[in-house]
């Protein structure tokens, strides 16, 4: 009896560890693999896999491949269309593009320094991640460029080029320049602007600047048509009964507060926080925010919480948001609430000693 009682606590701990490992494998490997295989196949059967790619991005690339300009109908800067021209010769190009996004998501986490395998499985469980892959837009590509910008932050050329390409891909990434400038990387910020403007000007110039003058009005029309059904503070307040002028003012004020936080964090030498607030500004600063836009918050979670924890699982609640517009008011509130809770959990002080150790390691020769 004494032998049994002595070994019992150890046996229970061993059983508990084994159960945790099994649960981790089932929840963070088997579940996302099964979920993606079933749901992506379902969307493929319905002709809805890579719908943004098929309906918007690929047609623009096909216009270029045929020697024509995609403007003024095309709503993106020209870089994406030019980059996708090789896809026009592939059979079922949406499958190749979807596969590329599936690979790009974990590649971004690896670049951000994530080495805990559980984080990769959790990232695929984010509702925003699946929606970004299923619709086939460029948000995961923006995550990749943002990840490279952080990884190469002490390299003027590396951070400048990656940030510039992010902006040239989609204008919402402009807060990266704010982060670079605020963190006393003025030359890098200048390179980012030069790359963004230079690439856009050269590619658009090759089209004879077709549609350039009409581009701002096209964006205004797009905002008017789609902004009311997206995930923004302005839309939420309007849905809750606030006057449109007050709702818009609150949205602008929130953006200004976040940008101010970028500067304050940078001046305190808290580069992780400054970068995190810049990523948040890229998400909330756009007048049109879809569910997939929140996949950019993976950069914040990866930088601030590189080990698996509950905050990696929290954004799985985004599955309850609507992928087509912002759905009901409660869904808008849920999505924005989950995104805010995720961000706040990441920027909280956490382990102060760990943060100090990281700064000492970064400053050591």
Backbone torsions as a table, in degrees:
resi	resn	phi	psi	omega
1	UNK	NA	-39.0	-178.1
2	UNK	-65.7	-35.3	179.7
3	UNK	-65.7	-38.1	179.7
4	UNK	-67.1	-44.5	-178.2
5	UNK	-67.5	-31.1	-179.8
6	UNK	-71.1	-39.1	-176.3
7	UNK	-86.2	-11.8	-174.8
8	UNK	-60.5	-48.4	178.6
9	UNK	-59.3	-40.7	179.1
10	UNK	-65.0	-40.4	179.3
11	UNK	-64.7	-39.0	178.7
12	UNK	-65.3	-41.4	177.9
13	UNK	-63.2	-40.3	179.2
14	UNK	-64.2	-43.0	178.7
15	UNK	-63.5	-41.1	-180.0
16	UNK	-64.7	-41.2	177.6
17	UNK	-63.2	-41.2	179.1
18	UNK	-65.1	-41.1	178.4
19	UNK	-63.7	-40.2	178.3
20	UNK	-63.2	-40.4	179.7
21	UNK	-66.3	-42.4	178.6
22	UNK	-63.1	-43.7	179.4
23	UNK	-63.0	-38.8	179.4
24	UNK	-64.9	-42.7	-179.8
25	UNK	-65.9	-43.6	-179.9
26	UNK	-66.4	-44.8	-174.8
27	UNK	-80.0	-29.3	-172.9
28	UNK	-112.8	-2.0	175.1
29	UNK	-125.5	-61.1	-176.4
30	UNK	-64.2	-44.0	-177.1
31	UNK	-62.8	-53.8	-179.5
32	UNK	-64.0	-36.4	178.7
33	UNK	-62.8	-46.4	179.8
34	UNK	-65.9	-44.1	-178.2
35	UNK	-60.3	-47.3	-177.9
36	UNK	-69.4	-40.1	-179.9
37	UNK	-61.7	-45.1	-177.5
38	UNK	-70.9	-48.1	-173.4
39	UNK	-74.2	-39.7	178.5
40	UNK	-66.2	-37.7	176.2
41	UNK	-64.1	-39.2	179.1
42	UNK	-63.2	-44.4	178.4
43	UNK	-66.3	-34.3	177.9
44	UNK	-65.3	-42.7	179.1
45	UNK	-63.4	-33.7	-179.2
46	UNK	-86.2	-1.8	-179.3
47	UNK	75.2	24.1	-176.9
48	UNK	-115.7	10.1	176.7
49	UNK	-79.9	127.7	-178.7
50	UNK	64.5	42.6	-172.9
51	UNK	-66.2	-38.0	176.2
52	UNK	-66.5	-39.6	178.2
53	UNK	-63.4	-47.1	-175.1
54	UNK	-71.3	-36.4	-173.6
55	UNK	-92.7	-22.3	-175.1
56	UNK	-122.5	-54.2	-171.9
57	UNK	-75.3	-49.2	-177.7
58	UNK	-64.6	-42.8	177.1
59	UNK	-57.7	-36.3	177.6
60	UNK	-65.8	-41.5	178.0
61	UNK	-64.8	-36.2	178.7
62	UNK	-67.0	-36.9	175.4
63	UNK	-60.5	-44.5	179.1
64	UNK	-64.6	-41.3	-179.7
65	UNK	-62.4	-28.3	178.9
66	UNK	-91.2	5.6	177.0
67	UNK	82.4	19.0	-179.6
68	UNK	-116.8	161.0	177.7
69	UNK	-88.5	137.2	178.1
70	UNK	-80.2	-6.8	-178.2
71	UNK	-90.1	152.4	10.9
72	UNK	-91.3	1.8	-175.8
73	UNK	-70.0	-30.3	-175.1
74	UNK	-76.8	133.6	-173.7
75	UNK	-103.0	3.1	-179.6
76	UNK	-103.8	161.2	167.3
77	UNK	-61.7	162.6	-170.6
78	UNK	-71.3	-18.8	-173.4
79	UNK	-56.2	-44.6	-176.4
80	UNK	-62.5	-46.0	-178.7
81	UNK	-61.9	-43.7	178.7
82	UNK	-63.9	-40.8	-178.3
83	UNK	-66.7	-25.5	-176.2
84	UNK	-94.4	1.8	179.2
85	UNK	-55.6	-41.3	178.4
86	UNK	-58.4	-26.1	-180.0
87	UNK	-69.6	-17.9	-176.4
88	UNK	-70.0	-17.0	-178.8
89	UNK	-101.2	1.1	-177.8
90	UNK	-91.2	144.7	171.6
91	UNK	-74.3	139.5	-177.7
92	UNK	46.7	60.2	-174.3
93	UNK	-60.9	-26.1	-180.0
94	UNK	-64.0	-29.2	177.2
95	UNK	-68.5	-42.7	178.5
96	UNK	-65.3	-41.0	-179.2
97	UNK	-66.8	-42.6	178.3
98	UNK	-61.6	-43.2	178.0
99	UNK	-61.1	-38.5	177.6
100	UNK	-62.8	-40.0	178.2
101	UNK	-67.5	-38.8	178.9
102	UNK	-60.7	-36.3	178.7
103	UNK	-77.9	-37.2	-176.0
104	UNK	-65.9	-33.3	-179.2
105	UNK	-60.7	-56.4	177.7
106	UNK	-67.5	-29.4	176.9
107	UNK	-61.3	-38.5	178.0
108	UNK	-63.8	-41.9	178.9
109	UNK	-65.6	-37.9	178.1
110	UNK	-63.5	-43.3	178.5
111	UNK	-61.8	-34.2	179.2
112	UNK	-77.8	-0.4	174.6
113	UNK	95.1	13.3	-179.5
114	UNK	-78.9	123.1	179.0
115	UNK	-122.6	-2.9	177.1
116	UNK	-84.6	113.1	-174.1
117	UNK	-59.1	-27.8	-178.3
118	UNK	-64.8	-31.0	-179.6
119	UNK	-64.8	-33.8	-179.1
120	UNK	-67.4	-43.9	177.2
121	UNK	-63.8	-40.8	179.4
122	UNK	-64.1	-37.5	-179.2
123	UNK	-62.1	-37.8	178.4
124	UNK	-71.9	-17.4	178.3
125	UNK	-84.1	-7.9	175.4
126	UNK	-64.8	133.7	175.4
127	UNK	-60.2	-34.4	179.5
128	UNK	-66.8	-35.4	179.8
129	UNK	-65.1	-48.2	-179.9
130	UNK	-62.6	-42.7	-178.0
131	UNK	-64.3	-37.2	178.6
132	UNK	-65.2	-38.7	179.9
133	UNK	-74.3	-43.5	-177.4
134	UNK	-64.6	-41.7	-177.9
135	UNK	-79.8	-24.6	175.7
136	UNK	73.1	45.3	175.9
137	UNK	-97.0	-162.8	-174.5
138	UNK	-105.3	9.8	-173.6
139	UNK	-63.6	-40.1	179.2
140	UNK	-67.8	-30.7	174.2
141	UNK	-65.2	-39.7	175.8
142	UNK	-63.0	-37.5	175.9
143	UNK	-60.8	-42.2	179.3
144	UNK	-62.2	-48.7	179.3
145	UNK	-62.0	-40.0	178.8
146	UNK	-65.6	-36.8	177.9
147	UNK	-65.1	-43.4	178.4
148	UNK	-64.1	-38.4	178.8
149	UNK	-60.3	-40.7	178.1
150	UNK	-70.1	-46.5	-178.3
151	UNK	-60.7	-37.3	-177.0
152	UNK	-101.7	25.0	-172.1
153	UNK	-59.7	-25.3	-180.0
154	UNK	-94.0	4.9	175.3
155	UNK	-108.6	116.4	-178.7
156	UNK	-57.0	-46.2	-176.6
157	UNK	-71.0	-45.2	-177.4
158	UNK	-63.3	-51.8	-179.1
159	UNK	-69.5	-37.1	-178.8
160	UNK	-66.3	-45.9	-178.5
161	UNK	-67.2	-45.3	-178.1
162	UNK	-65.2	-40.7	177.7
163	UNK	-66.6	-41.2	178.7
164	UNK	-63.2	-40.4	178.8
165	UNK	-68.0	-34.2	176.3
166	UNK	-61.4	-44.8	-179.9
167	UNK	-67.9	-39.0	178.9
168	UNK	-67.2	-24.7	176.8
169	UNK	-77.2	-45.2	177.8
170	UNK	-155.2	132.0	-170.7
171	UNK	-64.0	-17.7	-175.5
172	UNK	-63.8	-14.8	-177.9
173	UNK	-83.8	8.7	-179.0
174	UNK	-57.9	-27.3	177.8
175	UNK	-61.8	-16.8	175.2
176	UNK	-60.8	-34.3	177.3
177	UNK	-67.6	-37.5	177.0
178	UNK	-61.7	-44.7	178.4
179	UNK	-61.2	-45.2	-179.1
180	UNK	-63.5	-43.7	-179.6
181	UNK	-67.4	-42.4	-177.7
182	UNK	-66.4	-30.4	-178.3
183	UNK	-91.4	24.9	176.2
184	UNK	61.4	36.9	173.8
185	UNK	-115.9	55.9	-175.4
186	UNK	-60.2	-41.8	180.0
187	UNK	-64.7	-38.3	178.5
188	UNK	-66.4	-40.9	177.2
189	UNK	-61.8	-39.4	179.1
190	UNK	-65.5	-38.8	177.2
191	UNK	-63.9	-41.1	178.9
192	UNK	-59.7	-46.2	179.1
193	UNK	-64.9	-40.5	179.8
194	UNK	-63.4	-43.4	179.7
195	UNK	-65.4	-46.6	-178.6
196	UNK	-60.3	-49.3	-178.8
197	UNK	-70.8	-39.9	-177.6
198	UNK	-65.8	-48.2	179.4
199	UNK	-61.7	-44.7	-179.6
200	UNK	-63.7	-43.5	-178.6
201	UNK	-65.7	-41.8	-178.2
202	UNK	-65.9	-46.6	-178.5
203	UNK	-67.6	-41.6	178.8
204	UNK	-68.7	-34.9	177.6
205	UNK	-63.0	-33.5	177.8
206	UNK	-65.5	-17.3	176.5
207	UNK	-98.7	9.7	-177.3
208	UNK	70.0	25.0	-178.1
209	UNK	55.1	35.6	178.6
210	UNK	-61.1	127.0	176.3
211	UNK	77.3	2.6	-176.5
212	UNK	-63.8	-44.1	-177.6
213	UNK	-66.9	-30.9	-179.7
214	UNK	-87.2	-6.2	-174.2
215	UNK	-62.7	-45.7	178.2
216	UNK	-58.8	-41.7	179.5
217	UNK	-68.0	-31.6	176.5
218	UNK	-65.2	-40.0	177.2
219	UNK	-65.8	-38.3	177.6
220	UNK	-62.7	-41.9	178.6
221	UNK	-65.1	-39.6	179.1
222	UNK	-64.2	-42.2	178.3
223	UNK	-63.7	-44.4	180.0
224	UNK	-60.5	-38.0	-176.2
225	UNK	-79.0	-36.7	-168.8
226	UNK	-111.7	-24.0	-177.2
227	UNK	-57.3	-39.9	-178.5
228	UNK	-62.9	-15.4	-179.3
229	UNK	-112.1	23.2	-178.8
230	UNK	-111.6	176.7	-175.3
231	UNK	-94.4	84.5	177.1
232	UNK	-132.3	160.0	176.9
233	UNK	-62.1	-37.3	179.0
234	UNK	-60.3	-44.6	180.0
235	UNK	-66.5	-42.3	-179.4
236	UNK	-61.1	-47.7	-179.1
237	UNK	-64.7	-37.9	177.2
238	UNK	-64.1	-42.8	178.4
239	UNK	-63.9	-28.9	-180.0
240	UNK	-84.3	0.0	174.2
241	UNK	106.8	1.9	179.6
242	UNK	-74.7	147.4	175.6
243	UNK	-60.2	147.3	-175.7
244	UNK	-59.6	-36.1	-179.7
245	UNK	-65.0	-41.9	179.4
246	UNK	-69.0	-39.5	179.3
247	UNK	-61.8	-43.4	179.9
248	UNK	-68.6	-39.0	178.7
249	UNK	-63.5	-39.2	179.1
250	UNK	-65.5	-39.4	177.8
251	UNK	-63.8	-45.3	179.5
252	UNK	-64.5	-41.1	178.9
253	UNK	-62.4	-42.4	179.1
254	UNK	-61.3	-41.2	178.6
255	UNK	-64.0	-43.0	179.8
256	UNK	-63.8	-38.6	178.3
257	UNK	-63.2	-43.5	179.8
258	UNK	-65.1	-41.2	177.7
259	UNK	-64.5	-38.3	176.0
260	UNK	-63.1	-36.6	178.3
261	UNK	-65.3	-33.1	175.4
262	UNK	-58.8	-48.5	-179.1
263	UNK	-66.0	-44.2	-178.4
264	UNK	-63.1	-44.5	179.5
265	UNK	-65.2	-40.8	-179.9
266	UNK	-64.6	-40.8	-179.9
267	UNK	-67.4	-25.5	177.0
268	UNK	-85.0	-1.9	-178.7
269	UNK	80.6	11.1	179.1
270	UNK	-89.6	77.8	-173.0
271	UNK	-65.7	-36.8	177.9
272	UNK	-60.0	-42.8	179.8
273	UNK	-67.3	-42.6	-179.8
274	UNK	-60.3	-45.3	177.4
275	UNK	-62.4	-42.3	-179.1
276	UNK	-62.1	-43.7	178.5
277	UNK	-66.8	-32.7	176.9
278	UNK	-66.0	-40.7	176.8
279	UNK	-63.0	-43.2	177.7
280	UNK	-60.8	-40.9	178.8
281	UNK	-62.9	-35.9	178.0
282	UNK	-63.9	-33.5	-179.7
283	UNK	-76.6	-52.3	-173.6
284	UNK	-83.5	-13.3	-177.4
285	UNK	-77.9	-14.2	178.9
286	UNK	-84.2	137.7	176.7
287	UNK	-72.1	-13.6	177.7
288	UNK	-123.4	112.7	-178.2
289	UNK	-126.3	118.8	177.5
290	UNK	-100.9	173.6	-178.2
291	UNK	-59.0	-39.4	-178.6
292	UNK	-66.8	-18.8	-179.0
293	UNK	-61.1	-28.1	-175.7
294	UNK	-76.3	-3.8	174.5
295	UNK	-66.1	-20.4	176.7
296	UNK	-62.9	-24.4	178.8
297	UNK	-66.6	-13.2	173.6
298	UNK	-58.1	-32.5	178.5
299	UNK	-64.4	-39.2	179.3
300	UNK	-66.8	-48.3	-178.6
301	UNK	-63.0	-41.0	-178.9
302	UNK	-65.0	-40.8	-178.3
303	UNK	-72.2	-41.6	-174.5
304	UNK	-90.5	-28.0	-177.7
305	UNK	-133.1	73.1	-174.5
306	UNK	-71.6	-11.0	175.1
307	UNK	-105.1	149.2	-177.3
308	UNK	-61.5	133.8	177.0
309	UNK	-156.0	-178.3	-176.2
310	UNK	-60.6	-28.9	-177.3
311	UNK	-65.9	-23.1	176.5
312	UNK	-71.9	-25.7	-178.2
313	UNK	-90.7	-29.2	-174.7
314	UNK	-50.0	-46.2	-178.2
315	UNK	-67.8	-4.0	172.9
316	UNK	-64.3	-19.2	176.1
317	UNK	-65.9	-14.7	179.0
318	UNK	-66.3	-11.8	174.2
319	UNK	-60.8	-24.9	-179.3
320	UNK	-81.2	-6.3	173.5
321	UNK	-78.8	164.5	179.8
322	UNK	-88.3	133.2	176.2
323	UNK	-83.6	-17.8	177.8
324	UNK	-107.0	97.8	-173.0
325	UNK	72.5	-162.7	-178.1
326	UNK	-101.4	4.7	175.5
327	UNK	66.0	-144.2	179.0
328	UNK	-77.8	165.8	-179.3
329	UNK	-59.7	-38.7	-179.2
330	UNK	-64.5	-31.1	178.1
331	UNK	-71.1	-39.3	175.6
332	UNK	-61.7	-44.6	179.1
333	UNK	-63.4	-41.6	179.4
334	UNK	-62.9	-49.7	-176.6
335	UNK	-62.3	-47.4	179.7
336	UNK	-65.8	-36.7	178.6
337	UNK	-66.3	-43.5	178.4
338	UNK	-64.3	-42.9	179.0
339	UNK	-61.7	-44.2	179.5
340	UNK	-65.5	-43.4	179.7
341	UNK	-62.3	-39.9	178.1
342	UNK	-63.0	-45.4	-179.3
343	UNK	-64.7	-47.2	-178.4
344	UNK	-61.5	-41.2	179.1
345	UNK	-62.1	-29.0	-179.1
346	UNK	-81.9	-35.0	-175.4
347	UNK	-91.2	-3.9	173.4
348	UNK	-61.7	154.3	-173.6
349	UNK	-53.3	-40.0	-178.5
350	UNK	67.0	-140.9	-179.6
351	UNK	-83.9	103.1	-176.4
352	UNK	-61.6	-39.5	-179.5
353	UNK	-64.6	-37.7	177.8
354	UNK	-64.7	-42.3	178.4
355	UNK	-61.2	-42.4	179.4
356	UNK	-65.6	-39.4	178.9
357	UNK	-63.0	-40.1	178.8
358	UNK	-63.3	-42.1	-179.7
359	UNK	-66.2	-39.2	178.2
360	UNK	-64.6	-39.2	179.4
361	UNK	-65.8	-39.0	-179.4
362	UNK	-68.2	-33.0	-176.8
363	UNK	-87.2	-11.1	-178.8
364	UNK	-74.2	148.1	-179.0
365	UNK	-68.6	NA	NA
